[in-house]
């Protein structure tokens, strides 16, 4: 493949269209650093990453000062080699969020470039295991919403074909139970209810709440504990029949391995940005398959649609629209299922006029 000649870095800031609250935070901003890699034949690959309000400028600086200069002159087809070299070059700051987010912007751009040059959509280049994947929605289950709002959104979701909805937990225990049971009683047993605690609980509280949530027949208990508490997840998983889901706050392939080996989870939710890109995401997904564990990735539906369709254990895509303000067409959905794009590349229809209008001043760099 041709050599890399130019790397452009920029960032936009996307404001959530609805109020998003969970047990520990509110989402007021979504910084979105982007990378465009141009090779010596003039082909271009575009990648991106995100934060939920802080750290975007740090990602841009790490890209501009440390990672992008190491790309110039490299064979763009050597995606795995480049990823490992960049990871090693940042070993003093890895494993960690800022480094992983920056690596993702580069890695997704390289995968996009590879697929564009070969004329292949990402979901086929990365495996081609499924033609569509079921979707559930998170947009109507935020913690500040009251019971009537949760029920109304769940009805809308089911009517739109979604297979389930996510409800945030973290209120007083009896309030969480009342909210979950209200939706279950209203929607019946043919609709999945996922729960997400966003790492809010201690082990004893998570064990107690799992017992209280069980009558609602929830699909999973997501991020019940801080992600670094591996032992706590082992204890919790051994004490409940509810599947425990982890992954959005795990930044290393090895950490996923530890969770899987110790039976600390039943579902993995790797976030392509936080794990460092498509290259490590696929490793996590295939490792989970070896443990007979499904993959239900966190956020970034416009990119995860292709990745979940690429692997046989991709079970759900999470519906939270992210890129509408930056694209000319959204992710395709048919009867509640996410359908990966057949266009070469990541399958994201970037609108560069929209992007240029929203660039954050002072966050653009060009490396040649």
Legacy VTK file of the C-alpha trace (Angstrom):
# vtk DataFile Version 3.0
C-alpha trace
ASCII
DATASET POLYDATA
POINTS 368 float
0.000 0.000 0.000
1.047 3.587 -0.511
2.871 5.528 2.194
1.250 7.993 4.559
2.001 11.581 3.507
-0.384 13.773 5.485
-2.306 13.637 8.759
-4.963 16.223 9.565
-6.305 16.543 13.110
-9.388 18.514 14.110
-12.104 18.511 16.743
-15.786 19.377 16.953
-18.002 19.561 20.029
-21.420 17.924 19.806
-24.126 18.903 22.278
-26.523 16.087 23.273
-30.011 16.565 21.846
-31.664 15.261 25.030
-30.717 15.550 28.677
-28.555 12.559 29.587
-28.070 11.738 33.279
-26.942 8.632 35.111
-25.970 7.708 38.650
-22.701 9.660 38.618
-22.835 12.391 35.962
-24.651 14.438 33.344
-23.589 14.634 29.697
-23.304 18.235 28.582
-20.732 17.948 25.813
-19.261 15.395 23.438
-15.871 16.442 22.147
-15.122 14.565 18.945
-11.482 14.598 17.773
-11.083 13.495 14.157
-8.124 12.317 12.073
-7.783 12.272 8.264
-4.896 10.258 6.836
-3.855 10.798 3.214
-1.539 8.405 1.418
0.806 8.975 -1.526
-1.895 7.887 -3.994
-4.269 10.534 -2.668
-6.589 8.080 -0.896
-8.028 9.353 2.390
-9.145 7.541 5.522
-11.135 9.251 8.269
-11.216 8.201 11.902
-12.613 9.648 15.094
-12.948 9.278 18.831
-14.837 11.067 21.580
-14.999 12.269 25.159
-18.042 13.149 27.267
-16.909 16.659 28.062
-13.297 16.703 29.206
-9.977 15.693 27.718
-10.602 16.402 24.059
-7.805 18.924 23.748
-5.452 16.490 25.484
-6.311 13.870 22.862
-5.620 16.385 20.084
-2.239 17.309 21.560
-1.208 13.676 22.016
-2.126 13.027 18.408
-0.317 16.113 17.105
2.814 15.895 19.219
3.390 12.153 19.576
1.323 9.904 17.334
0.743 11.640 13.993
4.445 12.427 13.349
5.186 8.701 13.692
2.770 7.929 10.867
4.502 9.911 8.116
6.207 7.595 5.647
4.630 4.435 7.067
2.918 1.821 4.909
-0.747 2.487 5.655
-1.611 -1.150 5.074
0.381 -2.290 8.113
-2.456 -1.489 10.498
-1.596 -4.000 13.205
2.086 -3.063 13.159
1.313 0.641 13.389
-1.122 0.129 16.275
1.430 -1.828 18.294
4.221 0.631 17.536
2.089 3.588 18.606
1.008 1.805 21.771
4.618 1.087 22.674
5.626 4.657 21.927
3.104 5.805 24.558
3.909 3.117 27.123
4.436 5.726 29.845
0.795 6.823 29.530
-0.822 3.488 28.688
-3.068 1.828 29.686
-5.315 4.875 30.061
-8.209 6.801 28.630
-6.436 9.634 26.806
-3.961 7.321 25.095
-6.643 4.816 24.075
-8.899 7.542 22.704
-6.053 8.956 20.624
-5.060 5.514 19.336
-8.644 4.943 18.255
-8.703 8.056 16.076
-5.640 6.818 14.190
-6.679 3.164 14.009
-10.175 3.872 12.709
-8.706 6.174 10.048
-6.319 3.421 8.941
-9.131 0.856 8.758
-11.228 3.334 6.789
-8.332 3.909 4.383
-7.777 0.169 3.979
-11.456 -0.445 3.210
-11.731 2.548 0.874
-8.747 1.366 -1.138
-10.080 -2.196 -1.372
-13.670 -1.105 -2.067
-14.904 -3.136 0.914
-17.323 -2.174 3.712
-15.861 -2.474 7.193
-18.259 -5.157 8.395
-17.080 -7.489 5.632
-13.390 -6.576 5.857
-13.464 -7.254 9.604
-15.275 -10.593 9.370
-18.708 -10.427 7.755
-20.596 -12.578 10.260
-24.052 -10.960 10.224
-26.146 -8.838 7.868
-27.918 -6.965 10.695
-27.933 -6.794 14.483
-30.796 -6.178 16.958
-30.982 -2.777 18.616
-32.035 -1.514 22.016
-32.409 2.116 22.993
-30.888 4.085 25.869
-32.209 7.516 24.919
-35.415 7.271 26.969
-34.083 5.644 30.126
-32.020 8.365 31.776
-32.022 8.609 35.549
-33.834 11.947 35.837
-36.884 10.690 33.932
-39.980 9.656 35.866
-41.953 6.444 35.534
-44.525 7.726 33.050
-41.731 8.931 30.763
-39.950 5.577 30.972
-43.114 3.701 30.083
-43.960 6.022 27.195
-40.470 5.697 25.751
-40.517 1.910 26.096
-43.797 1.782 24.168
-42.328 3.990 21.426
-39.246 1.793 21.289
-41.230 -1.405 20.923
-43.463 0.136 18.260
-40.323 1.168 16.350
-39.091 -2.417 16.448
-36.422 -2.128 19.150
-35.943 -5.306 21.132
-35.417 -3.556 24.446
-34.565 -0.405 26.341
-31.986 0.545 28.943
-33.027 2.102 32.237
-30.451 3.811 34.393
-30.384 2.777 38.053
-28.904 4.536 41.054
-31.844 6.084 42.826
-32.912 4.768 46.243
-33.326 0.976 45.990
-37.136 1.025 46.238
-37.310 3.732 43.549
-35.170 1.702 41.162
-37.361 -1.342 41.746
-40.582 0.618 41.251
-39.282 2.068 37.975
-38.154 -1.281 36.609
-41.303 -3.129 37.643
-43.536 -0.419 36.195
-41.941 -0.855 32.780
-41.963 -4.651 33.060
-45.626 -4.784 34.079
-46.594 -2.389 31.295
-44.518 -3.941 28.485
-44.772 -7.597 29.476
-42.177 -10.336 29.119
-41.478 -10.013 25.416
-39.424 -6.838 25.733
-35.907 -6.672 27.190
-35.001 -4.264 29.988
-31.307 -3.535 30.426
-30.050 -1.705 33.524
-26.939 0.433 33.951
-25.462 1.656 37.255
-22.456 3.463 35.746
-20.067 2.087 38.404
-22.022 3.704 41.253
-22.224 0.872 43.794
-20.062 -0.921 46.325
-19.993 -4.721 46.267
-22.483 -5.186 49.098
-24.890 -2.690 47.552
-24.606 -4.281 44.112
-25.320 -7.751 45.528
-28.349 -6.401 47.376
-29.664 -4.530 44.353
-29.234 -7.513 42.052
-31.543 -9.442 44.370
-34.066 -6.595 44.349
-33.927 -6.163 40.553
-34.329 -9.880 39.779
-38.172 -9.946 39.715
-38.092 -7.473 36.811
-36.281 -10.137 34.734
-33.665 -7.687 33.494
-31.417 -8.574 30.575
-28.275 -7.444 32.370
-26.805 -5.407 35.229
-24.294 -3.069 33.581
-21.293 -1.496 35.283
-22.517 -2.222 38.806
-19.064 -1.532 40.311
-15.948 0.476 39.491
-14.261 -1.200 36.532
-11.006 -1.698 38.454
-12.775 -3.846 41.066
-12.257 -7.218 39.406
-12.648 -9.144 42.651
-15.919 -7.410 43.405
-17.289 -8.406 40.013
-16.281 -12.005 40.694
-18.226 -11.936 43.984
-21.251 -10.292 42.384
-21.347 -12.635 39.379
-21.206 -15.599 41.723
-24.116 -14.319 43.806
-26.745 -13.577 41.140
-28.394 -15.152 38.114
-28.589 -11.734 36.442
-25.948 -11.381 33.687
-23.269 -8.866 34.655
-22.109 -6.609 31.813
-18.806 -4.715 31.767
-16.473 -3.071 29.318
-17.105 0.565 28.480
-14.569 1.641 31.123
-11.978 -1.047 30.376
-9.025 0.150 28.305
-6.949 -2.991 27.794
-7.326 -6.336 26.064
-5.597 -7.947 29.046
-8.159 -6.546 31.479
-10.960 -8.119 29.441
-9.040 -11.394 29.551
-8.899 -11.239 33.360
-12.647 -10.644 33.599
-13.401 -13.537 31.270
-10.965 -15.971 32.859
-12.326 -15.330 36.342
-16.000 -15.460 35.380
-16.485 -11.851 36.476
-18.972 -11.018 33.721
-21.454 -12.631 31.339
-21.499 -9.890 28.682
-18.664 -7.705 27.390
-19.260 -4.160 26.157
-16.037 -2.931 24.564
-16.126 0.668 23.413
-14.067 0.989 20.225
-12.778 4.418 21.292
-11.872 3.471 24.850
-10.204 0.190 23.937
-8.023 1.993 21.382
-9.577 1.283 18.007
-10.923 -1.412 15.714
-7.761 -3.513 15.934
-8.036 -4.222 19.697
-11.862 -4.227 19.623
-11.846 -7.226 17.311
-9.374 -9.033 19.558
-11.687 -8.557 22.536
-14.716 -9.747 20.563
-12.987 -12.906 19.344
-11.593 -13.609 22.807
-15.118 -13.317 24.231
-16.378 -15.731 21.591
-13.898 -18.283 22.922
-15.581 -17.956 26.325
-19.083 -18.198 24.749
-19.760 -14.615 25.833
-21.705 -12.106 23.677
-20.539 -8.637 22.673
-22.892 -5.685 23.208
-20.705 -2.612 22.656
-21.084 0.720 24.387
-22.231 3.850 22.493
-20.806 4.852 19.038
-23.575 3.050 17.190
-22.526 4.480 13.819
-19.249 2.562 14.069
-20.297 -0.370 16.242
-22.972 -1.438 13.749
-20.212 -2.633 11.421
-18.165 -4.231 14.184
-21.024 -6.170 15.777
-22.031 -7.391 12.330
-18.437 -8.449 11.695
-18.366 -10.977 14.558
-20.658 -13.944 15.253
-21.163 -13.067 18.935
-22.292 -9.481 18.326
-25.696 -9.478 20.013
-26.931 -5.878 20.392
-26.216 -2.369 19.104
-26.981 0.455 21.537
-29.107 3.221 20.049
-27.757 6.629 21.079
-27.496 8.901 18.024
-24.133 10.653 17.979
-23.126 11.882 14.555
-26.287 13.349 13.002
-24.814 16.857 13.035
-21.707 15.693 11.155
-23.155 13.387 8.502
-25.326 13.524 5.400
-27.098 10.255 6.217
-27.649 8.344 9.423
-27.175 4.723 10.340
-29.663 2.471 8.571
-32.280 0.799 10.758
-34.841 -1.735 9.537
-37.538 -2.997 11.918
-35.432 -2.273 14.967
-32.268 -3.837 13.568
-29.050 -2.010 12.748
-27.885 -2.626 9.173
-24.223 -1.988 8.326
-23.423 0.145 5.303
-22.284 -1.481 2.078
-20.191 1.587 1.199
-16.412 1.115 1.269
-14.886 2.221 4.546
-16.370 2.691 7.991
-19.792 3.316 6.477
-20.163 6.818 7.929
-21.352 9.489 5.481
-19.291 12.443 6.693
-20.528 15.887 5.636
-17.401 18.036 5.503
-19.268 21.302 5.126
-21.029 20.605 8.430
-17.783 19.497 10.050
-15.870 22.568 8.886
-18.543 24.852 10.321
-18.215 23.193 13.724
-14.441 22.947 14.055
-13.181 24.085 17.448
-10.816 26.983 17.027
-7.258 26.124 18.023
-7.764 22.357 17.803
-6.731 21.828 14.175
-3.300 20.506 13.161
-1.712 19.267 9.933
1.302 16.927 10.054
3.292 16.289 6.854
LINES 1 369
368 0 1 2 3 4 5 6 7 8 9 10 11 12 13 14 15 16 17 18 19 20 21 22 23 24 25 26 27 28 29 30 31 32 33 34 35 36 37 38 39 40 41 42 43 44 45 46 47 48 49 50 51 52 53 54 55 56 57 58 59 60 61 62 63 64 65 66 67 68 69 70 71 72 73 74 75 76 77 78 79 80 81 82 83 84 85 86 87 88 89 90 91 92 93 94 95 96 97 98 99 100 101 102 103 104 105 106 107 108 109 110 111 112 113 114 115 116 117 118 119 120 121 122 123 124 125 126 127 128 129 130 131 132 133 134 135 136 137 138 139 140 141 142 143 144 145 146 147 148 149 150 151 152 153 154 155 156 157 158 159 160 161 162 163 164 165 166 167 168 169 170 171 172 173 174 175 176 177 178 179 180 181 182 183 184 185 186 187 188 189 190 191 192 193 194 195 196 197 198 199 200 201 202 203 204 205 206 207 208 209 210 211 212 213 214 215 216 217 218 219 220 221 222 223 224 225 226 227 228 229 230 231 232 233 234 235 236 237 238 239 240 241 242 243 244 245 246 247 248 249 250 251 252 253 254 255 256 257 258 259 260 261 262 263 264 265 266 267 268 269 270 271 272 273 274 275 276 277 278 279 280 281 282 283 284 285 286 287 288 289 290 291 292 293 294 295 296 297 298 299 300 301 302 303 304 305 306 307 308 309 310 311 312 313 314 315 316 317 318 319 320 321 322 323 324 325 326 327 328 329 330 331 332 333 334 335 336 337 338 339 340 341 342 343 344 345 346 347 348 349 350 351 352 353 354 355 356 357 358 359 360 361 362 363 364 365 366 367
